Amino acid sequence: MARSWTPSSWQSCVAEQQPEWPDVAARDGALAQIAGFPPLVFAGEARSLQASLAQVAAGNAFLLQAGDCAESFDEFSANNIREKLRVILQMAVVLTYSMGVPVVKVGRMAGQFAKPRSSPFEKIGDLELPSFRGHIVNDVHPNAEARIPDPQRMVQAYHQSASTLNLLRAFTKGGFADLNRVNAWTQEFVASSPEGQRYVALSAEIERALDFMRACGIDTENYSSLHEVDVYTSHEALLLGYEEALTRQDSLTGQWYDCSAHMLWIGERTRQLDGAHVEFLRGVGNPIGCKVGPTTSPEFVLELCEALNPAQVPGRLTLISRMGADKVEDSLRPLLHAVRDAGHPVVWACDPMHGNTFTAPNGRKTRHFESIVDEISGFVRAHKAEGTWPGGIHIELTGDDVTECTGGTDDLTSDDLDDRYETICDPRLNARQSLDLAFRVAELIRDAV
């Protein structure tokens, strides 16, 4: 880019969706504290993820980006982390085995705390309160004091992210992700479902394949890829002061990296070309993503690609479509066509969650499973028509047996939502629905390619 970049150059641009901190000195003190902490991830890890995403961009791999809508301070535990990881691993096995390509696993974990809001205020009963902006900013409880932005929450978010990353690394490198244990990943409440039984049958096939390899004299114990996996972290880079505080200069390359996560993305509400979020992320070396909605024009997408990846580095930029099931095919095709013809080697991923949210009769915000599948189906059809690769999915899920999205294996209805509606923000797929989705996605792409 012609204009120079520094980790703080975003401050000269308009920054949308930033909290109004009541005590600026306290905010600056918290950010100075975070700036003195060790990085959460390392530049070499971010480069490894970019190399894997380059394979996705080339049509040789598939991206699974999944996790919480918004991580919670209250629900933080080893069990919750393990169960989310378990579902991601199960989905990745289904996709890999069914599609025959490697799956790049990226969690919405260890940093997905901040949430953009459509309005600075929200109505709860008879109260009008400042909007809940995620636990990194304020609290979800419906009272005025809880909604005051507290900068020490950024410090707490850092520490929770560090603990989550530590546990993820232990699980993925310490035996939990061993392919020989693929059948042990099935939770009790998933195993009882039709898709759970389908997964059990698939895991038995994998075990027989491993037995066959060993019988042929192949020493499977020495293949680390059978016993360990790479699971990367990502979040929306919303609070730019926090992101700047965790930006470090790599000693090997001299490049700046945002060391709060391996991958960062820009949301639909903050992707202004002259805005602070594009300005900040254009200068870091991490793989980055950007959400694009149904009103996005081909001209805008090409300008976005030029701003965020002018050197056309494969794996650097992921475009995440969030169109809505009824709009995705017609809205996406012109974007695919323009980006393909301009030669930008982007990863295309589908977020089928945010364009299909509606309010149930009981007032709960929800999504219907079949609408989620329909959007992915339209995403795949658009890519088939344009001769491009439907590179991945970006979904919100949990390992818990929640009732937040209707439909799926259990055919949940609006009447079921109150049973276990536990999200602090948007509705998530439960483990049964997530596994069901993995099989459906694999079939859609296998049939289209």
N, C-alpha and C positions, 0 to 999 in steps of 0.2 A: 504494500500500500504506500501511496505517496506520503501521507502524513505519518509522523512518528507515533510510536505507541509506547506507553509505560503502564505498569500495573494500576496507576492512578489516573490515566488519561480519560477514563470513563466519566470522571467527575466534572468534566467540562461539557457533558452532554445531559440531556433530560433523562432522568432515571425514573421509570414508571414503577408502581407497585412497591415503593419503599415505605417502611413504617415511619410514623411521625414520633420519633423518640422524644419523650418529655424532658429528658436530661441529656443534652448533647455531650457533656463532659463524661458522664457515666458510660455513654455509648463508646466514646473514643477510648476510655480506659479499658473497656471490655475488648475492643478490637486490638489494642496494643498488647493486651495479655495473650490473645489468640495468636498474634503475629510472632510472639516469642515461643510458642509451642512447637514441637516437632511436626513435620508434615504428616498427614494421614496416609497418603499414598506417595509413590515414588515415580519419577519421570520415566524410568525404564519400564515400569508396569504399564503406564499410559501408552508408551510406544509399542509394547507388545499387543495391547488391545487394538491400537490403530492398524497394526499388521494383520490381525485377525479380521478386522472390519474391511480391510482391503480385499480379503478373500470373499467377503459377503458382497462387496461392490462388484466383484468380477463374476458373481453367480456361482461361486464354489463353496459357499457356506451360508448359514442362516442365523439371524440375530434373534435371540429371545431376551427381551428386556422386560422385567417383571418385578413387582413388589408392592409395597403399601402405597396407597394414595398419599398419605402423610404419616410419617412415623410419629409415635407417641412417646412422651416421657413416662406416662402412667403405665403403659403396657410393655415396657422394656423388660425383657427377660431372655435367658438363654433358650428356654423352650420356644418362645415365639420366633427367635432368629432361626433356630434349628428347623422348625416346621415350615417356615417360608422357604428356606434353602431346600428342604426335602421336596416340596412341590416343584420348585424350579428344576431340580435334578430329574424328577420324574418326567416332567414335560420335555426336557432336553433329550432324555433317552427315547421317548416316544417319537419325537421329531427326527432324531438322528437315525434311528432304526428304520423308520417308515420312509424317510426321504432320501437316505443314503448320503447325506452331507454333514460335515461338522456343524455343531450349534455353538455359537458364541453366546456365553451366558453373562448377562449384565443385570445386576439387581438394582431396583429402586430402593436402596438400602444404605445405611451408614451416612446419612446426610439429607434425606428427603423430608425435611421438616417444614420448609416455608411454602405457603400456598398463596397464589394470586387470587384476588377477589374482584368480582364485577362491580362491587359498590363498597365504599369505606364504612358503610353502616348496614346492619341487618336487623330484621324484625324478629323477635322471639316472644311469642305471646303478645302482651301489651307493651313490651319493652323494645325500645330502639337502642341498640348497642353498637359500639365499634366492632367491625367484623373480626372474626377469628382468623388469624393469618398464619396459623401453625404454631406448634409449641416452641419454636425457636424465637418467636416474637411475643406471644401472649397466651392466655389460657382459654380453653373452650367453654368454661363454666359461664352461665348466662348472668353475669353481674358486671357492673361498671368497673370495679377494681380489678377483676380478672382480665379484663380486656385492655388494660394499660400495657403498652409495650415495655418489656423489661430487658435491657441489654445483657444482663447476666445469663439469660436464657441461651444466648449464642455460645457462651462458655460451656454451659451444660450440654448443648448440642454437640460441641466439639468432643467432649469427653464420652458421650454416648456413642458417637460415631467411631471413636478410637476403640472402644470396647467391642462394638459390633464387628469392626474389621478384624480385630484380634481373634474373635470367635469364628468368623468366616474362614480365616486362614487356617485355624486349627481343624475345623471340620473338613475343608476341602483338601488339605494336605495330610491329615492325620488318620485317614482310614474310613471316615464316614462316607466319603464319595466313592469308595472302591466299587468298581463295577461288579465284583463278585457278591456284593451285598445288595444288588439292585432289587431283589424281592423284599428285603427288609425295609425298604423305603416306604412301603404301603401302610399308611395309617389305618387303624381299625375301622374308622367311619368311612374311609374310602373303599376299603376292600369289599364291603358289602354291596357296593353299587355295580351296575352293569359295566361301566367304564373301568371301575376298579378291577373287576374280574378279567376284563380285556387286558389290563396292564399286567396282572399276575401271569396270564398266558404269555404275554410278550417277554416278561422277565424270565420265564422258564425257557423260552427259545434262546435268549441271550446266554443263560447258564449252560445250555446244551452246546451252543457254539463255542463257549470257552472250554468246555470239556473236550470238544473235538480238537480244538487247537492244541490243548495239552497232550492229547492222545497222539497227535501227529509229531510230537517232540518239540513243540514251540514252548519256550520258557516264558509263560505269561507273567510270571512274578517279576521279571525284569523290565516289563513295559510300564513305565511310570504313567502313561496315559490311561492305563486300565485301572489305576489305583488312586490317581489324583486328578483334580480338575482345576481349571482357572475360572473363578467367578469374580467378575469385576463389579465396581460400584458406580452409581450415577445418581444425579439429582438435578432438579431444575436450579440453575444458577440465578436465584432471584435476589437475595440480599447481597448486593455487590460489595458492601463494606466487609462482610464476612469472607467473601471469595477473595478479595484483594489481600486480606490479612493472611490467607493461607497460600498465596502465590509466591513461589520460590524460583530462583534461577538455577537451572541444572548445571552442575559443575562440569559435566562431560561435554555438553553441547553449547552452553551459554544461553539456551532457549528458556523462556519463562514457562512454567507449568502451574496450573491451579491444582494444588496438592490436597484439596478437600475431597476429591473423587477422581476416579480414572476418566470418567466421561461426564460432561456437563451439557445441559440443553437449555435452549431459549424457548419460552412459552409463546402461545398464540397472542397473548396480550402485551408482550414486551419485545417483539421482533422488529421494531422500527429501524429502518436502515441507518438513520442518523441518531439512534437512541443509545443509551449507555450500555445496554446489555450486548448489543452487537459490537459496539466499540471494545468492550472488555474482552469478549470471547474471541474476537478476531486475532488477538495478540498472544493467546496462550497456546502451548503446543499440544494440549489434550485433544483427543477426538471430541467433537462437539456435535450436538444435534439441534434441530429447530423444528418446532411444530408448524404445520401449514394447514389452514382450514379451507372451507369450501369457497370463500371469497377471494382466495389467493390467485393472482394472475400469473401467467407465464413470465411476463416481464419482471415482476417482482421477484420471482424465484430465481431467475437468472442473475439479477442484481444481488440477491442474497448469497448465491454461490460465489460470485465475484468478491463480495465483501469478506466472506468467511473462509473461502478456500481458493484464493486467486491463482495459486500455483497448481491447482487441480491434483492435489495429492490424494491417491486412493485411500479410503478409510478415514480420512480427516472429517468428512461431513456426512451426517445422517439426516435425511429429511423425513419427518414423522408426520404422515397425513392423519388428520382427525376431522373427517368430513361429515359423518352421519351415513347410515346404511343406505338411505334413499338418494344420496348425492355423490357418493364416492366415485362411482365409475365415470360419470360424465364430468365431474370436477377434476378428477385426477389425470385423465388421459392427456389433456393439453399440457399439463406440467411435465409429465413423463416425456412427452414428445419433445418439448423445448429443451429440457435438461439433457436428454440423450443426444439431440442434434448439436448441442453446444459442446459436447465432449466432457461434461463434468462427471467424474467417477463417483457419484454419490451412492450411499446406501439408502434404499427406500424401505421404510418400515411403516406399519399400519397401527395406529392407535384407535381401536374400535370402541373404546369406552366413552370418551368425552363427548362425542357427537351423538350419543344415543341415550343420554340421561333424561329422565322425566320424573315427575312427581306423582306418586301413587295416590289413590283416594284417601289413604290414611295420613297423607302429608309427608311420607318418607320419600327421599330422593332415591331412585333406583335405576337399574338398567335391565333390559330383558336379554337373556342369553342368546336367543335366536337373532336378535338385532345385532349383537356383537358378531355372531357368525356371519350374518348377511353382509356386514361391512367388510369383513375380511374376504368374503367371496367376491364382492365387487372390486376390491383392491386387487385380487388375483386376476380377475377377468380383464381389468384395465391393463395390467402388465402384460398379459398374454396378447392383447390386441396391439400393444406397442412394441412387443418383442423385447421387453425389459424383465429384470429379475425381481420378483416380490420378496425383498430381502429379509423381512422380519416382522415381528409383532411386538407391540409395546402395551402391556396390560397391567391392570391393578388387581392384585390378588392377595390372599392370606392363606396360611396353612390351617387356620381355625375353621370350625364347622359353623360358620356364620350364615345368616339369612339376610343378605343385602341386595343381591341381584335375583330377579325372578327367572323362572324357567330352568333349563338344565336337566340333569339326570333325575333329580327329585321333583321336577315340575313345580318349583316354588311359585306361589301366587302372592299377590299383594297382602293377603291375609296372614301370610307366614312371616312377613318382614319384621314384625315386632318381636318374634321369638328370640333372635340373636342378632340384632342390628347394633354393631359395636364400633363401626368406623367413626373417627372423629371428623371426617370430611366427606369424601365421596364413597359410593358403594363399591365393594370389591367382590370378585369371584371367590368362592370357597374352594377347597382343595378338590372336591368332586367335580365341580364345574370347570376348574382349571385343567384337570386331566382330560375331561371330555373335550375341551377346546383344543388341546394338543392333538388328539386323534383327528378331530374335524379339520384342523389346519393342515395336517400332514396329507390328508386325503384330497383336500382342495388343491394343494400345490402339486402333488403327485399326478393328479388327473389333468392339470393344466399344462405341465411341462412336457 
